[in-house]
Amino acid sequence: MPFNYSHTKCPKCGHTSFELVEDAPSHSNFKMWYMRCSSCKTFLHASSYININSQIEEVKKKLGI
């Protein structure tokens, strides 16, 4: 298990282990990444599933920009 260097604690249960979970919100066509407590599953943060910056760089490279 990775070490929690930031000493972050779950605001609900106080545990210090977290997990990144792939899921799609209800009525959505897009996947998201959710950061949540690995113990009580409390939601902490959501991020785009697709790395937009890397896709922009690929398009720029193909366009010669």
N, CA, C, O and CB atoms as a CASP TS submission, in Angstrom:
PFRMAT TS
TARGET T0000
AUTHOR 0000-0000-0000
METHOD Language model
MODEL 1
PARENT N/A
ATOM      1  N   MET     1       0.842  -1.176   0.000  1.00  0.00           N
ATOM      2  CA  MET     1       0.000   0.000   0.000  1.00  0.00           C
ATOM      3  C   MET     1       0.892   1.246   0.000  1.00  0.00           C
ATOM      4  O   MET     1       1.831   1.330   0.792  1.00  0.00           O
ATOM      5  CB  MET     1      -0.961  -0.006   1.223  1.00  0.00           C
ATOM      6  N   PRO     2       0.608   2.218  -0.884  1.00  0.00           N
ATOM      7  CA  PRO     2       1.427   3.436  -0.935  1.00  0.00           C
ATOM      8  C   PRO     2       1.323   4.237   0.355  1.00  0.00           C
ATOM      9  O   PRO     2       0.302   4.222   1.042  1.00  0.00           O
ATOM     10  CB  PRO     2       1.010   4.306  -2.118  1.00  0.00           C
ATOM     11  N   PHE     3       2.396   4.929   0.658  1.00  0.00           N
ATOM     12  CA  PHE     3       2.440   5.754   1.858  1.00  0.00           C
ATOM     13  C   PHE     3       1.742   7.080   1.601  1.00  0.00           C
ATOM     14  O   PHE     3       1.910   7.674   0.536  1.00  0.00           O
ATOM     15  CB  PHE     3       3.895   5.987   2.308  1.00  0.00           C
ATOM     16  N   ASN     4       0.970   7.543   2.554  1.00  0.00           N
ATOM     17  CA  ASN     4       0.242   8.810   2.469  1.00  0.00           C
ATOM     18  C   ASN     4       1.165   9.929   2.954  1.00  0.00           C
ATOM     19  O   ASN     4       1.124  10.303   4.126  1.00  0.00           O
ATOM     20  CB  ASN     4      -1.083   8.766   3.315  1.00  0.00           C
ATOM     21  N   TYR     5       1.994  10.461   2.060  1.00  0.00           N
ATOM     22  CA  TYR     5       2.981  11.478   2.423  1.00  0.00           C
ATOM     23  C   TYR     5       2.359  12.783   2.884  1.00  0.00           C
ATOM     24  O   TYR     5       2.963  13.506   3.677  1.00  0.00           O
ATOM     25  CB  TYR     5       3.880  11.747   1.260  1.00  0.00           C
ATOM     26  N   SER     6       1.158  13.101   2.401  1.00  0.00           N
ATOM     27  CA  SER     6       0.519  14.364   2.783  1.00  0.00           C
ATOM     28  C   SER     6      -0.212  14.263   4.119  1.00  0.00           C
ATOM     29  O   SER     6      -0.676  15.272   4.651  1.00  0.00           O
ATOM     30  CB  SER     6      -0.455  14.800   1.702  1.00  0.00           C
ATOM     31  N   HIS     7      -0.314  13.060   4.659  1.00  0.00           N
ATOM     32  CA  HIS     7      -1.025  12.812   5.916  1.00  0.00           C
ATOM     33  C   HIS     7      -2.492  13.216   5.827  1.00  0.00           C
ATOM     34  O   HIS     7      -3.100  13.609   6.824  1.00  0.00           O
ATOM     35  CB  HIS     7      -0.351  13.564   7.058  1.00  0.00           C
ATOM     36  N   THR     8      -3.059  13.116   4.614  1.00  0.00           N
ATOM     37  CA  THR     8      -4.456  13.443   4.387  1.00  0.00           C
ATOM     38  C   THR     8      -5.340  12.414   5.075  1.00  0.00           C
ATOM     39  O   THR     8      -5.054  11.217   5.049  1.00  0.00           O
ATOM     40  CB  THR     8      -4.766  13.508   2.880  1.00  0.00           C
ATOM     41  N   LYS     9      -6.419  12.893   5.691  1.00  0.00           N
ATOM     42  CA  LYS     9      -7.371  12.011   6.361  1.00  0.00           C
ATOM     43  C   LYS     9      -8.750  12.188   5.751  1.00  0.00           C
ATOM     44  O   LYS     9      -9.115  13.284   5.324  1.00  0.00           O
ATOM     45  CB  LYS     9      -7.411  12.291   7.878  1.00  0.00           C
ATOM     46  N   CYS    10      -9.504  11.119   5.712  1.00  0.00           N
ATOM     47  CA  CYS    10     -10.884  11.174   5.240  1.00  0.00           C
ATOM     48  C   CYS    10     -11.681  12.067   6.192  1.00  0.00           C
ATOM     49  O   CYS    10     -11.598  11.896   7.408  1.00  0.00           O
ATOM     50  CB  CYS    10     -11.513   9.737   5.148  1.00  0.00           C
ATOM     51  N   PRO    11     -12.450  13.017   5.654  1.00  0.00           N
ATOM     52  CA  PRO    11     -13.222  13.900   6.523  1.00  0.00           C
ATOM     53  C   PRO    11     -14.349  13.191   7.274  1.00  0.00           C
ATOM     54  O   PRO    11     -14.863  13.711   8.264  1.00  0.00           O
ATOM     55  CB  PRO    11     -13.796  15.018   5.712  1.00  0.00           C
ATOM     56  N   LYS    12     -14.732  12.002   6.801  1.00  0.00           N
ATOM     57  CA  LYS    12     -15.824  11.283   7.450  1.00  0.00           C
ATOM     58  C   LYS    12     -15.341  10.290   8.506  1.00  0.00           C
ATOM     59  O   LYS    12     -15.824  10.290   9.638  1.00  0.00           O
ATOM     60  CB  LYS    12     -16.637  10.557   6.413  1.00  0.00           C
ATOM     61  N   CYS    13     -14.374   9.436   8.121  1.00  0.00           N
ATOM     62  CA  CYS    13     -13.965   8.359   9.031  1.00  0.00           C
ATOM     63  C   CYS    13     -12.550   8.500   9.585  1.00  0.00           C
ATOM     64  O   CYS    13     -12.185   7.800  10.530  1.00  0.00           O
ATOM     65  CB  CYS    13     -14.074   7.051   8.327  1.00  0.00           C
ATOM     66  N   GLY    14     -11.741   9.408   9.003  1.00  0.00           N
ATOM     67  CA  GLY    14     -10.396   9.630   9.508  1.00  0.00           C
ATOM     68  C   GLY    14      -9.332   8.697   8.961  1.00  0.00           C
ATOM     69  O   GLY    14      -8.157   8.855   9.294  1.00  0.00           O
ATOM     70  N   HIS    15      -9.702   7.734   8.134  1.00  0.00           N
ATOM     71  CA  HIS    15      -8.702   6.834   7.559  1.00  0.00           C
ATOM     72  C   HIS    15      -7.807   7.590   6.577  1.00  0.00           C
ATOM     73  O   HIS    15      -8.161   8.675   6.115  1.00  0.00           O
ATOM     74  CB  HIS    15      -9.387   5.643   6.853  1.00  0.00           C
ATOM     75  N   THR    16      -6.661   7.020   6.265  1.00  0.00           N
ATOM     76  CA  THR    16      -5.673   7.700   5.425  1.00  0.00           C
ATOM     77  C   THR    16      -5.365   6.977   4.122  1.00  0.00           C
ATOM     78  O   THR    16      -4.357   7.269   3.478  1.00  0.00           O
ATOM     79  CB  THR    16      -4.407   7.878   6.190  1.00  0.00           C
ATOM     80  N   SER    17      -6.214   6.040   3.727  1.00  0.00           N
ATOM     81  CA  SER    17      -6.036   5.325   2.466  1.00  0.00           C
ATOM     82  C   SER    17      -7.120   5.754   1.491  1.00  0.00           C
ATOM     83  O   SER    17      -8.296   5.843   1.845  1.00  0.00           O
ATOM     84  CB  SER    17      -6.070   3.788   2.685  1.00  0.00           C
ATOM     85  N   PHE    18      -6.701   6.023   0.245  1.00  0.00           N
ATOM     86  CA  PHE    18      -7.632   6.508  -0.764  1.00  0.00           C
ATOM     87  C   PHE    18      -7.478   5.694  -2.034  1.00  0.00           C
ATOM     88  O   PHE    18      -6.465   5.028  -2.244  1.00  0.00           O
ATOM     89  CB  PHE    18      -7.407   8.003  -1.048  1.00  0.00           C
ATOM     90  N   GLU    19      -8.505   5.756  -2.882  1.00  0.00           N
ATOM     91  CA  GLU    19      -8.469   5.014  -4.137  1.00  0.00           C
ATOM     92  C   GLU    19      -9.042   5.874  -5.252  1.00  0.00           C
ATOM     93  O   GLU    19      -9.874   6.753  -5.027  1.00  0.00           O
ATOM     94  CB  GLU    19      -9.250   3.685  -4.017  1.00  0.00           C
ATOM     95  N   LEU    20      -8.570   5.591  -6.464  1.00  0.00           N
ATOM     96  CA  LEU    20      -9.039   6.263  -7.663  1.00  0.00           C
ATOM     97  C   LEU    20      -9.945   5.270  -8.385  1.00  0.00           C
ATOM     98  O   LEU    20      -9.530   4.155  -8.702  1.00  0.00           O
ATOM     99  CB  LEU    20      -7.839   6.747  -8.580  1.00  0.00           C
ATOM    100  N   VAL    21     -11.198   5.688  -8.645  1.00  0.00           N
ATOM    101  CA  VAL    21     -12.196   4.795  -9.212  1.00  0.00           C
ATOM    102  C   VAL    21     -12.754   5.396 -10.503  1.00  0.00           C
ATOM    103  O   VAL    21     -13.098   6.577 -10.549  1.00  0.00           O
ATOM    104  CB  VAL    21     -13.332   4.530  -8.197  1.00  0.00           C
ATOM    105  N   GLU    22     -12.839   4.592 -11.526  1.00  0.00           N
ATOM    106  CA  GLU    22     -13.425   5.003 -12.813  1.00  0.00           C
ATOM    107  C   GLU    22     -14.925   4.725 -12.773  1.00  0.00           C
ATOM    108  O   GLU    22     -15.352   3.631 -12.405  1.00  0.00           O
ATOM    109  CB  GLU    22     -12.747   4.249 -14.021  1.00  0.00           C
ATOM    110  N   ASP    23     -15.722   5.729 -13.157  1.00  0.00           N
ATOM    111  CA  ASP    23     -17.170   5.548 -13.155  1.00  0.00           C
ATOM    112  C   ASP    23     -17.806   6.582 -14.078  1.00  0.00           C
ATOM    113  O   ASP    23     -17.156   7.551 -14.470  1.00  0.00           O
ATOM    114  CB  ASP    23     -17.744   5.664 -11.716  1.00  0.00           C
ATOM    115  N   ALA    24     -19.059   6.379 -14.420  1.00  0.00           N
ATOM    116  CA  ALA    24     -19.812   7.340 -15.219  1.00  0.00           C
ATOM    117  C   ALA    24     -21.006   7.807 -14.392  1.00  0.00           C
ATOM    118  O   ALA    24     -21.773   6.984 -13.893  1.00  0.00           O
ATOM    119  CB  ALA    24     -20.275   6.713 -16.585  1.00  0.00           C
ATOM    120  N   PRO    25     -21.170   9.127 -14.240  1.00  0.00           N
ATOM    121  CA  PRO    25     -22.327   9.628 -13.498  1.00  0.00           C
ATOM    122  C   PRO    25     -23.631   9.219 -14.191  1.00  0.00           C
ATOM    123  O   PRO    25     -23.644   8.985 -15.399  1.00  0.00           O
ATOM    124  CB  PRO    25     -22.254  11.165 -13.357  1.00  0.00           C
ATOM    125  N   SER    26     -24.698   9.137 -13.448  1.00  0.00           N
ATOM    126  CA  SER    26     -26.003   8.814 -14.013  1.00  0.00           C
ATOM    127  C   SER    26     -26.358   9.801 -15.116  1.00  0.00           C
ATOM    128  O   SER    26     -26.090  10.996 -14.998  1.00  0.00           O
ATOM    129  CB  SER    26     -27.084   8.819 -12.921  1.00  0.00           C
ATOM    130  N   HIS    27     -26.961   9.298 -16.186  1.00  0.00           N
ATOM    131  CA  HIS    27     -27.420  10.114 -17.313  1.00  0.00           C
ATOM    132  C   HIS    27     -26.269  10.870 -17.978  1.00  0.00           C
ATOM    133  O   HIS    27     -26.466  11.981 -18.471  1.00  0.00           O
ATOM    134  CB  HIS    27     -28.483  11.101 -16.845  1.00  0.00           C
ATOM    135  N   SER    28     -25.085  10.286 -17.997  1.00  0.00           N
ATOM    136  CA  SER    28     -23.912  10.916 -18.599  1.00  0.00           C
ATOM    137  C   SER    28     -23.332  10.018 -19.683  1.00  0.00           C
ATOM    138  O   SER    28     -23.420   8.793 -19.606  1.00  0.00           O
ATOM    139  CB  SER    28     -22.846  11.223 -17.528  1.00  0.00           C
ATOM    140  N   ASN    29     -22.741  10.644 -20.688  1.00  0.00           N
ATOM    141  CA  ASN    29     -22.056   9.895 -21.741  1.00  0.00           C
ATOM    142  C   ASN    29     -20.555   9.860 -21.515  1.00  0.00           C
ATOM    143  O   ASN    29     -19.819   9.333 -22.349  1.00  0.00           O
ATOM    144  CB  ASN    29     -22.358  10.499 -23.103  1.00  0.00           C
ATOM    145  N   PHE    30     -20.090  10.411 -20.406  1.00  0.00           N
ATOM    146  CA  PHE    30     -18.671  10.543 -20.139  1.00  0.00           C
ATOM    147  C   PHE    30     -18.275   9.857 -18.849  1.00  0.00           C
ATOM    148  O   PHE    30     -19.004   9.897 -17.858  1.00  0.00           O
ATOM    149  CB  PHE    30     -18.285  11.994 -20.088  1.00  0.00           C
ATOM    150  N   LYS    31     -17.111   9.227 -18.870  1.00  0.00           N
ATOM    151  CA  LYS    31     -16.543   8.635 -17.663  1.00  0.00           C
ATOM    152  C   LYS    31     -15.827   9.706 -16.863  1.00  0.00           C
ATOM    153  O   LYS    31     -15.424  10.734 -17.406  1.00  0.00           O
ATOM    154  CB  LYS    31     -15.578   7.482 -18.012  1.00  0.00           C
ATOM    155  N   MET    32     -15.671   9.462 -15.577  1.00  0.00           N
ATOM    156  CA  MET    32     -14.949  10.355 -14.672  1.00  0.00           C
ATOM    157  C   MET    32     -14.044   9.503 -13.780  1.00  0.00           C
ATOM    158  O   MET    32     -14.266   8.304 -13.612  1.00  0.00           O
ATOM    159  CB  MET    32     -15.942  11.220 -13.810  1.00  0.00           C
ATOM    160  N   TRP    33     -13.032  10.139 -13.221  1.00  0.00           N
ATOM    161  CA  TRP    33     -12.218   9.515 -12.170  1.00  0.00           C
ATOM    162  C   TRP    33     -12.678  10.107 -10.838  1.00  0.00           C
ATOM    163  O   TRP    33     -12.797  11.325 -10.705  1.00  0.00           O
ATOM    164  CB  TRP    33     -10.662   9.754 -12.406  1.00  0.00           C
ATOM    165  N   TYR    34     -12.932   9.257  -9.869  1.00  0.00           N
ATOM    166  CA  TYR    34     -13.332   9.705  -8.543  1.00  0.00           C
ATOM    167  C   TYR    34     -12.270   9.306  -7.527  1.00  0.00           C
ATOM    168  O   TYR    34     -11.829   8.157  -7.498  1.00  0.00           O
ATOM    169  CB  TYR    34     -14.707   9.118  -8.155  1.00  0.00           C
ATOM    170  N   MET    35     -11.868  10.248  -6.704  1.00  0.00           N
ATOM    171  CA  MET    35     -10.989   9.953  -5.575  1.00  0.00           C
ATOM    172  C   MET    35     -11.909   9.763  -4.378  1.00  0.00           C
ATOM    173  O   MET    35     -12.756  10.610  -4.096  1.00  0.00           O
ATOM    174  CB  MET    35      -9.912  11.106  -5.325  1.00  0.00           C
ATOM    175  N   ARG    36     -11.736   8.643  -3.673  1.00  0.00           N
ATOM    176  CA  ARG    36     -12.582   8.381  -2.519  1.00  0.00           C
ATOM    177  C   ARG    36     -11.799   7.648  -1.444  1.00  0.00           C
ATOM    178  O   ARG    36     -10.739   7.081  -1.709  1.00  0.00           O
ATOM    179  CB  ARG    36     -13.816   7.573  -2.926  1.00  0.00           C
ATOM    180  N   CYS    37     -12.325   7.663  -0.247  1.00  0.00           N
ATOM    181  CA  CYS    37     -11.729   6.942   0.872  1.00  0.00           C
ATOM    182  C   CYS    37     -11.869   5.450   0.590  1.00  0.00           C
ATOM    183  O   CYS    37     -12.955   4.984   0.244  1.00  0.00           O
ATOM    184  CB  CYS    37     -12.406   7.333   2.236  1.00  0.00           C
ATOM    185  N   SER    38     -10.794   4.707   0.735  1.00  0.00           N
ATOM    186  CA  SER    38     -10.860   3.271   0.470  1.00  0.00           C
ATOM    187  C   SER    38     -11.545   2.508   1.596  1.00  0.00           C
ATOM    188  O   SER    38     -11.881   1.334   1.433  1.00  0.00           O
ATOM    189  CB  SER    38      -9.466   2.719   0.255  1.00  0.00           C
ATOM    190  N   SER    39     -11.755   3.158   2.731  1.00  0.00           N
ATOM    191  CA  SER    39     -12.419   2.498   3.846  1.00  0.00           C
ATOM    192  C   SER    39     -13.936   2.691   3.814  1.00  0.00           C
ATOM    193  O   SER    39     -14.683   1.714   3.773  1.00  0.00           O
ATOM    194  CB  SER    39     -11.863   3.017   5.155  1.00  0.00           C
ATOM    195  N   CYS    40     -14.400   3.959   3.831  1.00  0.00           N
ATOM    196  CA  CYS    40     -15.842   4.224   3.903  1.00  0.00           C
ATOM    197  C   CYS    40     -16.448   4.649   2.571  1.00  0.00           C
ATOM    198  O   CYS    40     -17.660   4.845   2.475  1.00  0.00           O
ATOM    199  CB  CYS    40     -16.110   5.288   4.927  1.00  0.00           C
ATOM    200  N   LYS    41     -15.604   4.795   1.534  1.00  0.00           N
ATOM    201  CA  LYS    41     -16.024   5.150   0.168  1.00  0.00           C
ATOM    202  C   LYS    41     -16.564   6.579   0.053  1.00  0.00           C
ATOM    203  O   LYS    41     -17.275   6.882  -0.905  1.00  0.00           O
ATOM    204  CB  LYS    41     -17.085   4.177  -0.306  1.00  0.00           C
ATOM    205  N   THR    42     -16.247   7.454   0.994  1.00  0.00           N
ATOM    206  CA  THR    42     -16.671   8.851   0.910  1.00  0.00           C
ATOM    207  C   THR    42     -15.982   9.530  -0.257  1.00  0.00           C
ATOM    208  O   THR    42     -14.763   9.442  -0.409  1.00  0.00           O
ATOM    209  CB  THR    42     -16.367   9.600   2.222  1.00  0.00           C
ATOM    210  N   PHE    43     -16.775  10.214  -1.087  1.00  0.00           N
ATOM    211  CA  PHE    43     -16.281  10.936  -2.253  1.00  0.00           C
ATOM    212  C   PHE    43     -15.432  12.124  -1.806  1.00  0.00           C
ATOM    213  O   PHE    43     -15.794  12.835  -0.869  1.00  0.00           O
ATOM    214  CB  PHE    43     -17.455  11.410  -3.140  1.00  0.00           C
ATOM    215  N   LEU    44     -14.288  12.338  -2.487  1.00  0.00           N
ATOM    216  CA  LEU    44     -13.419  13.462  -2.171  1.00  0.00           C
ATOM    217  C   LEU    44     -13.187  14.395  -3.356  1.00  0.00           C
ATOM    218  O   LEU    44     -13.094  15.609  -3.177  1.00  0.00           O
ATOM    219  CB  LEU    44     -12.102  12.952  -1.670  1.00  0.00           C
ATOM    220  N   HIS    45     -13.093  13.836  -4.572  1.00  0.00           N
ATOM    221  CA  HIS    45     -12.735  14.662  -5.731  1.00  0.00           C
ATOM    222  C   HIS    45     -13.094  13.937  -7.024  1.00  0.00           C
ATOM    223  O   HIS    45     -13.063  12.708  -7.084  1.00  0.00           O
ATOM    224  CB  HIS    45     -11.225  15.012  -5.712  1.00  0.00           C
ATOM    225  N   ALA    46     -13.438  14.714  -8.067  1.00  0.00           N
ATOM    226  CA  ALA    46     -13.701  14.147  -9.385  1.00  0.00           C
ATOM    227  C   ALA    46     -12.795  14.807 -10.410  1.00  0.00           C
ATOM    228  O   ALA    46     -12.516  16.002 -10.320  1.00  0.00           O
ATOM    229  CB  ALA    46     -15.187  14.321  -9.778  1.00  0.00           C
ATOM    230  N   SER    47     -12.334  14.029 -11.389  1.00  0.00           N
ATOM    231  CA  SER    47     -11.483  14.529 -12.464  1.00  0.00           C
ATOM    232  C   SER    47     -11.968  13.965 -13.791  1.00  0.00           C
ATOM    233  O   SER    47     -12.636  12.933 -13.836  1.00  0.00           O
ATOM    234  CB  SER    47      -9.997  14.156 -12.220  1.00  0.00           C
ATOM    235  N   SER    48     -11.622  14.657 -14.865  1.00  0.00           N
ATOM    236  CA  SER    48     -11.951  14.156 -16.197  1.00  0.00           C
ATOM    237  C   SER    48     -11.272  12.821 -16.440  1.00  0.00           C
ATOM    238  O   SER    48     -10.134  12.608 -16.021  1.00  0.00           O
ATOM    239  CB  SER    48     -11.540  15.167 -17.277  1.00  0.00           C
ATOM    240  N   TYR    49     -11.959  11.946 -17.102  1.00  0.00           N
ATOM    241  CA  TYR    49     -11.395  10.641 -17.441  1.00  0.00           C
ATOM    242  C   TYR    49     -10.335  10.787 -18.526  1.00  0.00           C
ATOM    243  O   TYR    49      -9.319  10.092 -18.516  1.00  0.00           O
ATOM    244  CB  TYR    49     -12.502   9.673 -17.902  1.00  0.00           C
ATOM    245  N   ILE    50     -10.583  11.695 -19.456  1.00  0.00           N
ATOM    246  CA  ILE    50      -9.673  11.919 -20.572  1.00  0.00           C
ATOM    247  C   ILE    50      -8.698  13.033 -20.211  1.00  0.00           C
ATOM    248  O   ILE    50      -9.100  14.067 -19.678  1.00  0.00           O
ATOM    249  CB  ILE    50     -10.455  12.271 -21.865  1.00  0.00           C
ATOM    250  N   ASN    51      -7.427  12.824 -20.500  1.00  0.00           N
ATOM    251  CA  ASN    51      -6.430  13.857 -20.264  1.00  0.00           C
ATOM    252  C   ASN    51      -6.463  14.831 -21.439  1.00  0.00           C
ATOM    253  O   ASN    51      -5.855  14.586 -22.481  1.00  0.00           O
ATOM    254  CB  ASN    51      -5.004  13.238 -20.081  1.00  0.00           C
ATOM    255  N   ILE    52      -7.175  15.929 -21.258  1.00  0.00           N
ATOM    256  CA  ILE    52      -7.370  16.914 -22.328  1.00  0.00           C
ATOM    257  C   ILE    52      -6.042  17.500 -22.794  1.00  0.00           C
ATOM    258  O   ILE    52      -5.840  17.684 -23.995  1.00  0.00           O
ATOM    259  CB  ILE    52      -8.297  18.038 -21.854  1.00  0.00           C
ATOM    260  N   ASN    53      -5.140  17.795 -21.873  1.00  0.00           N
ATOM    261  CA  ASN    53      -3.851  18.378 -22.250  1.00  0.00           C
ATOM    262  C   ASN    53      -3.061  17.483 -23.196  1.00  0.00           C
ATOM    263  O   ASN    53      -2.476  17.971 -24.163  1.00  0.00           O
ATOM    264  CB  ASN    53      -3.028  18.656 -21.012  1.00  0.00           C
ATOM    265  N   SER    54      -3.037  16.198 -22.932  1.00  0.00           N
ATOM    266  CA  SER    54      -2.289  15.292 -23.820  1.00  0.00           C
ATOM    267  C   SER    54      -2.957  15.200 -25.186  1.00  0.00           C
ATOM    268  O   SER    54      -2.275  15.078 -26.204  1.00  0.00           O
ATOM    269  CB  SER    54      -2.177  13.888 -23.193  1.00  0.00           C
ATOM    270  N   GLN    55      -4.277  15.256 -25.214  1.00  0.00           N
ATOM    271  CA  GLN    55      -4.971  15.221 -26.507  1.00  0.00           C
ATOM    272  C   GLN    55      -4.698  16.487 -27.311  1.00  0.00           C
ATOM    273  O   GLN    55      -4.523  16.416 -28.528  1.00  0.00           O
ATOM    274  CB  GLN    55      -6.483  15.047 -26.300  1.00  0.00           C
ATOM    275  N   ILE    56      -4.659  17.631 -26.661  1.00  0.00           N
ATOM    276  CA  ILE    56      -4.337  18.883 -27.348  1.00  0.00           C
ATOM    277  C   ILE    56      -2.930  18.829 -27.920  1.00  0.00           C
ATOM    278  O   ILE    56      -2.703  19.264 -29.050  1.00  0.00           O
ATOM    279  CB  ILE    56      -4.476  20.080 -26.393  1.00  0.00           C
ATOM    280  N   GLU    57      -1.986  18.302 -27.154  1.00  0.00           N
ATOM    281  CA  GLU    57      -0.608  18.180 -27.633  1.00  0.00           C
ATOM    282  C   GLU    57      -0.531  17.269 -28.854  1.00  0.00           C
ATOM    283  O   GLU    57       0.220  17.550 -29.789  1.00  0.00           O
ATOM    284  CB  GLU    57       0.300  17.643 -26.518  1.00  0.00           C
ATOM    285  N   GLU    58      -1.299  16.183 -28.855  1.00  0.00           N
ATOM    286  CA  GLU    58      -1.307  15.272 -30.011  1.00  0.00           C
ATOM    287  C   GLU    58      -1.851  15.988 -31.244  1.00  0.00           C
ATOM    288  O   GLU    58      -1.299  15.838 -32.334  1.00  0.00           O
ATOM    289  CB  GLU    58      -2.153  14.006 -29.710  1.00  0.00           C
ATOM    290  N   VAL    59      -2.918  16.756 -31.092  1.00  0.00           N
ATOM    291  CA  VAL    59      -3.506  17.482 -32.213  1.00  0.00           C
ATOM    292  C   VAL    59      -2.514  18.535 -32.736  1.00  0.00           C
ATOM    293  O   VAL    59      -2.342  18.690 -33.945  1.00  0.00           O
ATOM    294  CB  VAL    59      -4.843  18.152 -31.787  1.00  0.00           C
ATOM    295  N   LYS    60      -1.866  19.254 -31.806  1.00  0.00           N
ATOM    296  CA  LYS    60      -0.883  20.253 -32.196  1.00  0.00           C
ATOM    297  C   LYS    60       0.266  19.620 -32.993  1.00  0.00           C
ATOM    298  O   LYS    60       0.730  20.181 -33.986  1.00  0.00           O
ATOM    299  CB  LYS    60      -0.338  20.967 -30.955  1.00  0.00           C
ATOM    300  N   LYS    61       0.706  18.464 -32.549  1.00  0.00           N
ATOM    301  CA  LYS    61       1.798  17.750 -33.228  1.00  0.00           C
ATOM    302  C   LYS    61       1.377  17.352 -34.640  1.00  0.00           C
ATOM    303  O   LYS    61       2.153  17.493 -35.585  1.00  0.00           O
ATOM    304  CB  LYS    61       2.216  16.495 -32.422  1.00  0.00           C
ATOM    305  N   LYS    62       0.154  16.857 -34.782  1.00  0.00           N
ATOM    306  CA  LYS    62      -0.353  16.461 -36.099  1.00  0.00           C
ATOM    307  C   LYS    62      -0.524  17.673 -37.023  1.00  0.00           C
ATOM    308  O   LYS    62      -0.353  17.560 -38.237  1.00  0.00           O
ATOM    309  CB  LYS    62      -1.692  15.723 -35.949  1.00  0.00           C
ATOM    310  N   LEU    63      -0.859  18.819 -36.450  1.00  0.00           N
ATOM    311  CA  LEU    63      -1.026  20.048 -37.242  1.00  0.00           C
ATOM    312  C   LEU    63       0.288  20.777 -37.474  1.00  0.00           C
ATOM    313  O   LEU    63       0.336  21.737 -38.243  1.00  0.00           O
ATOM    314  CB  LEU    63      -2.002  20.982 -36.554  1.00  0.00           C
ATOM    315  N   GLY    64       1.351  20.334 -36.819  1.00  0.00           N
ATOM    316  CA  GLY    64       2.649  20.973 -36.962  1.00  0.00           C
ATOM    317  C   GLY    64       2.753  22.300 -36.232  1.00  0.00           C
ATOM    318  O   GLY    64       3.501  23.188 -36.640  1.00  0.00           O
ATOM    319  N   ILE    65       2.009  22.426 -35.165  1.00  0.00           N
ATOM    320  CA  ILE    65       2.010  23.677 -34.387  1.00  0.00           C
ATOM    321  C   ILE    65       3.029  23.585 -33.259  1.00  0.00           C
ATOM    322  O   ILE    65       3.185  24.533 -32.489  1.00  0.00           O
ATOM    323  CB  ILE    65       0.595  23.975 -33.811  1.00  0.00           C
TER
END
